[in-house]
Amino acid sequence: MPPASSADSDSLLQHRSFVAFWIARAASSFGFQMLSIVVSWQIYSITGRAFDLGLIGLVQFFPSVALALVAGHVADQFDRRRVVLLGQIVEWLAIAALAWLSLTHHVNEVIVLGLIFIISTAKAMEAPSLQSMLPALVPPHLLARAMAANSVSGQAAAMVGPALGGFLYVAGAGVAYSVCAVLYLLSILMVSRLRYEQAPPRRVPATFKTLFAGISFIRNRPDVLGVISLDLFAVLLGGATALLPIFAHDILHTGPWGLGLLRGAPAVGGLIVGFWLSHRALKRNVGMTMFTAVAGFGVATLVFAFSTSLWLSMLALFALGGFDMISMVIRGALVQLDTPDDMRGRVSAVNSIFINTSNQLGEFESGLLAAWVGAVPAAAIGGVGTLIVVGLWMTWFPALRKRQKLENDAVTP
């Protein structure tokens, strides 16, 4: 838990361990976003095959799903800070290898894909531990603000990181990888410096029961089940952003610059709302606020679906990103605060599987539906579907709808 001297402070900056954690997350997020664009450029420049670009996604997706439950078990059985440190050190060594091989011109697509697989494996093992650390770095009433602050750094990295990586690539892939390695080294230093106290875990063997304990826990906690399932179905239905190239070219009649503006609009909305949430406490009606935000996401999707103006479409996507940030912060805080510390790793792992799967399947669903009925009806159906899900979940999870605050006094280990 945070030191007593800062536990009562309402300023996140007074919690030094959180500041170190935030810097580490920001540095590694920027490094990873830069890495993603550099790897794709380098692979395509080496092979010239679009298929190899798909392989990049495959070598990243497979470890994130296959190792999630194991990583969750590890997060609840070992010191989470050490797990994160080990994962980031492996990632840093792999990125440093990419930099050296690129600078010495000894790189090929097999080596790049192999090192990316190693990085993705380390990130998959690190992720539940990293997500589970935050509640111990700030008091419960500041957790939502802390999560919003983390989301701000993530949104900023998503907006600026690829552009910075592309700019550095002009000087060569080796130079870009070297900057990524420096950012990861900064993250490692920050994680090694932060104070993190974790109750000694009760060691249990990795059995079928313990690996799937997160699923059992979620099934028996209505609020947690409602939050995670709401996210799953809302994302599955609200994947209109996957159709942006179609809307930009065929409906809004704009070029690549317009597509870039459309892609950036949700991130800008999320960034602004996330910054606001990081300075404002959510003290009451958090359940209805969450449902309202998801409903707003659905309405924004409908406006985007029927818009024929670039600027209205950008405004709808801006609002969509803002509503998504509100619901994401509340959902994340509710899951963390309703989960005992000795279960946070496994619950975070299950949650990450749902998030990764819903994002991937949501894009597939939108593309498939657009192929059947057209882009506008597909996006509109997604928006209406999101609103229906909100109505159903408000009926099926009344305690979640009536929930007033993020902290749940009933939570026990």
C-alpha positions in Angstrom: 0.0 0.0 0.0 1.1 3.6 -0.5 3.2 5.2 2.3 1.1 6.7 5.1 2.5 10.1 4.5 0.9 10.4 1.1 -2.1 8.1 1.5 -4.4 11.0 2.4 -3.2 13.3 -0.4 -5.6 14.0 -3.3 -2.7 14.7 -5.7 -1.4 11.8 -7.7 2.0 13.6 -7.9 2.4 13.1 -4.1 2.5 9.3 -4.6 6.1 8.8 -5.8 5.6 5.1 -6.6 2.7 5.9 -8.9 4.8 8.7 -10.6 7.5 6.2 -11.2 5.0 3.7 -12.5 3.4 6.3 -14.8 6.8 7.2 -16.2 7.5 3.6 -16.8 4.2 3.0 -18.5 4.6 6.1 -20.7 8.1 5.2 -21.7 7.3 1.6 -22.6 4.1 2.6 -24.4 5.9 5.1 -26.6 8.7 2.6 -27.2 6.2 -0.1 -28.2 4.2 2.1 -30.5 7.4 3.2 -32.2 8.5 -0.4 -32.4 5.3 -1.4 -34.1 5.6 1.0 -37.0 9.3 0.4 -37.4 8.9 -3.4 -37.6 6.1 -3.1 -40.2 8.1 -0.8 -42.4 11.3 -2.9 -42.1 9.5 -6.2 -42.8 7.8 -4.8 -45.8 10.9 -3.2 -47.1 12.7 -6.5 -46.8 10.1 -8.8 -48.4 7.6 -6.6 -50.2 4.9 -9.1 -49.2 1.6 -8.0 -47.5 1.4 -11.5 -46.0 4.4 -10.9 -43.8 2.7 -7.9 -42.3 -0.1 -10.2 -41.3 2.5 -12.5 -39.7 3.5 -9.6 -37.4 0.0 -9.5 -36.0 -0.1 -13.3 -35.7 3.1 -13.6 -33.7 1.8 -10.9 -31.3 -1.7 -12.3 -30.9 -0.9 -15.9 -30.3 1.2 -15.4 -27.0 -1.3 -12.8 -25.7 -4.1 -15.4 -25.7 -2.2 -18.7 -25.2 -0.3 -17.4 -22.1 -2.9 -15.2 -20.5 -4.1 -17.6 -17.9 -0.6 -18.8 -17.0 0.6 -15.2 -16.7 -2.4 -14.5 -14.4 -1.4 -17.4 -12.2 2.2 -16.2 -12.1 1.0 -12.6 -11.1 -0.8 -14.0 -8.1 2.0 -16.4 -7.1 5.2 -14.3 -7.4 6.4 -10.8 -6.7 4.6 -8.7 -9.4 7.3 -6.1 -9.6 10.0 -8.7 -10.3 7.8 -10.4 -12.9 7.4 -7.0 -14.7 11.1 -6.3 -14.4 12.0 -9.6 -15.9 9.6 -9.2 -18.7 10.8 -5.7 -19.6 14.4 -6.8 -19.4 13.7 -9.6 -21.9 11.9 -7.1 -24.2 14.8 -4.6 -23.9 17.3 -7.3 -24.8 15.3 -8.3 -27.9 14.9 -4.6 -29.0 18.6 -4.0 -28.5 19.3 -7.1 -30.6 17.0 -5.7 -33.4 19.0 -2.4 -33.2 22.4 -4.1 -33.4 21.4 -6.4 -36.2 19.8 -3.6 -38.2 22.9 -1.3 -37.7 25.2 -4.1 -38.8 22.9 -5.1 -41.7 22.5 -8.7 -40.5 18.8 -8.7 -40.3 16.1 -10.6 -42.2 12.4 -11.2 -41.8 12.8 -14.5 -39.9 15.0 -12.9 -37.3 12.7 -9.9 -36.9 9.6 -12.0 -36.5 11.4 -14.3 -34.1 12.4 -11.4 -31.9 9.0 -9.9 -32.1 7.6 -13.2 -30.9 10.0 -13.1 -27.9 8.9 -9.5 -27.1 5.2 -10.5 -27.4 5.7 -13.5 -25.1 7.5 -11.4 -22.5 4.7 -8.8 -22.7 2.0 -11.5 -22.3 3.7 -12.8 -19.2 4.2 -9.3 -17.8 0.8 -7.8 -18.5 -1.4 -9.2 -15.7 1.3 -8.4 -13.1 1.6 -4.8 -14.5 -2.2 -4.3 -14.4 -2.4 -5.7 -10.9 0.2 -3.4 -9.4 -1.7 -0.1 -9.7 -4.2 -0.6 -6.8 -1.3 -0.9 -4.4 0.3 2.4 -5.5 -2.6 4.7 -4.7 -5.4 4.7 -2.2 -8.8 3.4 -3.5 -10.4 6.8 -3.9 -7.6 7.8 -6.4 -7.6 4.6 -8.4 -9.9 5.9 -11.2 -7.9 9.1 -11.6 -4.7 7.0 -11.7 -6.1 4.8 -14.4 -7.2 7.8 -16.3 -3.7 9.2 -16.1 -2.3 5.9 -17.4 -4.8 6.0 -20.2 -3.7 9.5 -21.1 -0.1 8.4 -21.6 -1.4 5.4 -23.6 -3.5 7.6 -25.9 -0.6 10.0 -26.3 1.7 7.2 -27.2 -0.8 5.8 -29.7 -1.0 9.3 -31.4 2.6 10.4 -31.4 4.6 7.1 -31.1 4.0 5.8 -34.7 4.8 9.3 -36.2 7.9 9.5 -34.2 8.9 6.0 -35.2 8.4 6.8 -38.8 10.4 10.0 -38.5 13.3 8.2 -36.9 13.2 5.5 -39.5 14.4 8.0 -42.0 17.8 7.7 -40.2 17.6 3.9 -40.4 15.8 1.1 -38.6 18.8 0.7 -36.3 18.5 4.3 -35.0 14.7 3.9 -34.4 15.2 0.6 -32.5 18.0 2.2 -30.5 15.6 5.0 -29.3 13.0 2.3 -28.5 15.6 0.5 -26.4 16.5 3.7 -24.5 12.8 4.2 -23.7 12.5 0.6 -22.4 15.6 1.1 -20.3 14.0 4.1 -18.7 10.9 2.0 -18.0 13.1 -0.7 -16.4 14.9 1.9 -14.2 11.6 3.4 -13.0 10.0 0.0 -12.2 13.1 -1.0 -10.2 12.9 2.2 -8.2 9.2 2.2 -7.2 8.1 0.9 -3.8 5.6 -1.9 -4.1 4.4 -4.0 -1.3 2.5 -7.2 -1.9 1.3 -9.6 0.7 3.2 -12.9 0.5 1.2 -15.1 -1.8 0.0 -18.6 -0.7 1.9 -20.8 -3.2 -0.3 -23.3 -4.9 0.5 -25.5 -7.9 -0.6 -24.5 -11.4 -3.6 -26.8 -11.8 -6.7 -26.6 -14.0 -8.6 -25.2 -11.1 -6.1 -22.5 -10.2 -5.5 -21.4 -13.8 -9.3 -21.0 -14.3 -9.9 -19.5 -10.9 -10.3 -16.0 -12.5 -13.2 -17.2 -14.6 -14.9 -18.8 -11.5 -14.4 -15.6 -9.5 -15.9 -13.4 -12.3 -18.9 -15.8 -12.7 -19.7 -15.5 -8.9 -19.3 -11.7 -8.7 -22.3 -10.1 -10.6 -20.8 -6.6 -10.7 -17.5 -7.9 -12.2 -19.3 -10.2 -14.6 -21.6 -7.3 -15.7 -18.7 -4.9 -16.3 -16.5 -7.4 -18.2 -19.4 -8.8 -20.3 -20.7 -5.3 -21.1 -17.2 -4.4 -22.5 -17.1 -7.6 -24.5 -20.5 -7.1 -26.3 -20.2 -3.4 -26.6 -16.8 -3.7 -28.4 -18.0 -6.6 -30.5 -20.9 -4.5 -31.8 -19.3 -1.1 -31.9 -16.4 -1.7 -34.3 -17.2 1.0 -36.8 -13.6 2.3 -36.8 -12.6 -0.8 -38.7 -14.6 0.5 -41.6 -12.9 4.0 -41.7 -11.2 3.4 -45.1 -14.6 2.6 -46.7 -16.3 5.7 -45.1 -13.4 8.0 -46.0 -13.2 6.9 -49.7 -16.8 6.0 -50.6 -19.0 8.1 -48.4 -17.0 11.1 -47.3 -15.0 11.3 -50.6 -11.8 12.2 -48.9 -8.2 11.0 -49.3 -5.5 9.6 -47.1 -5.3 12.9 -45.2 -9.0 12.7 -44.3 -8.6 9.1 -43.2 -5.7 10.2 -41.0 -8.0 12.8 -39.4 -10.7 10.2 -38.8 -8.3 7.7 -37.3 -6.9 10.3 -34.9 -10.3 11.8 -33.8 -11.2 9.0 -31.2 -7.7 9.2 -29.7 -7.9 13.0 -29.3 -11.4 12.6 -27.7 -10.0 9.9 -25.3 -6.9 11.9 -24.5 -8.9 15.1 -23.5 -11.5 13.2 -21.5 -8.7 11.1 -19.9 -6.8 14.2 -18.8 -10.0 15.6 -17.3 -10.8 12.3 -15.5 -7.2 12.2 -14.1 -8.0 15.5 -12.2 -11.6 14.7 -11.2 -12.8 12.1 -8.8 -15.9 10.0 -9.6 -17.8 10.1 -6.3 -21.3 9.0 -7.1 -23.6 7.3 -9.6 -20.7 5.5 -11.2 -23.0 2.7 -12.4 -25.3 5.0 -14.3 -22.3 7.1 -15.5 -20.8 4.0 -17.0 -24.0 2.9 -18.7 -24.6 6.4 -20.0 -21.1 6.5 -21.4 -21.6 3.2 -23.3 -24.9 4.5 -24.6 -23.2 7.7 -25.7 -20.7 5.4 -27.5 -23.6 3.8 -29.4 -25.2 7.1 -30.2 -21.9 8.5 -31.5 -21.6 5.4 -33.7 -25.0 6.0 -35.2 -24.2 9.7 -35.9 -21.0 8.6 -37.6 -22.8 5.9 -39.6 -25.3 8.4 -41.2 -22.9 11.4 -41.5 -22.0 12.5 -45.0 -19.8 15.4 -43.7 -16.1 14.9 -42.8 -16.3 17.3 -39.9 -19.5 15.8 -38.5 -17.9 12.3 -38.7 -14.8 13.6 -37.0 -16.9 15.1 -34.2 -18.8 11.8 -33.8 -15.6 9.9 -33.6 -14.2 12.5 -31.1 -17.2 11.9 -28.9 -17.0 8.2 -29.4 -13.4 8.2 -28.0 -14.4 10.4 -25.1 -17.3 8.2 -24.1 -15.2 5.1 -24.4 -12.6 6.6 -22.1 -15.2 7.3 -19.4 -16.6 3.8 -19.5 -13.1 2.2 -19.8 -11.8 4.1 -16.6 -14.9 3.1 -14.6 -14.9 -0.5 -15.8 -11.2 -0.9 -15.1 -11.5 0.7 -11.6 -14.6 -1.4 -10.7 -12.9 -4.7 -11.7 -9.7 -3.9 -9.8 -11.5 -2.6 -6.6 -14.0 -5.5 -6.6 -11.2 -8.1 -6.8 -9.1 -9.2 -3.8 -5.3 -8.7 -4.3 -4.6 -12.4 -4.4 -6.9 -12.8 -7.4 -6.1 -9.6 -9.4 -3.6 -11.3 -11.7 -5.9 -14.1 -12.8 -8.9 -11.7 -13.2 -6.8 -9.3 -15.1 -5.7 -12.1 -17.4 -9.3 -13.2 -18.1 -10.2 -9.6 -18.7 -7.4 -9.1 -21.2 -8.5 -12.2 -23.1 -12.0 -10.7 -23.4 -10.6 -7.3 -24.5 -8.2 -8.7 -27.1 -10.7 -11.2 -28.4 -13.5 -8.6 -28.6 -11.3 -6.1 -30.4 -10.2 -8.7 -33.0 -13.7 -10.2 -33.5 -15.3 -6.8 -33.4 -13.3 -5.7 -36.5 -14.1 -9.0 -38.2 -17.8 -8.7 -37.4 -17.9 -5.1 -38.8 -16.1 -6.2 -42.0 -18.2 -9.2 -42.5 -21.5 -7.3 -41.9 -20.3 -4.5 -44.2 -19.6 -7.1 -47.0 -23.2 -8.4 -46.6 -25.2 -5.2 -46.2 -22.9 -2.3 -46.8 -20.8 0.0 -44.5 -23.5 2.4 -43.4 -26.0 -0.3 -42.3 -23.2 -2.3 -40.7 -22.1 0.7 -38.6 -25.7 1.6 -37.8 -26.5 -1.9 -36.7 -23.5 -1.8 -34.4 -24.7 1.4 -32.8 -28.2 0.1 -32.3 -26.8 -3.2 -31.0 -24.7 -1.3 -28.4 -27.8 0.6 -27.2 -29.7 -2.7 -26.9 -26.9 -4.2 -24.9 -26.9 -1.2 -22.5 -30.7 -1.6 -21.9 -30.4 -5.4 -21.3 -27.4 -5.1 -19.0 -29.1 -2.3 -17.0 -32.0 -4.8 -16.5 -29.9 -7.9 -15.8 -27.4 -6.2 -13.5 -29.5 -3.8 -11.3 -26.9 -3.6 -8.5 -24.4 -2.4 -11.1 -26.9 0.2 -12.4 -27.5 1.4 -8.9 -23.9 1.4 -7.8 -23.0 4.8 -6.3 -19.2 4.6 -5.8 -16.2 2.7 -7.1 -15.1 1.3 -3.8 -17.0 -1.8 -2.7 -16.9 -2.3 1.1 -18.1 -5.9 0.7 -14.9 -7.0 -1.0 -13.0 -9.6 1.0 -10.0 -11.8 0.1 
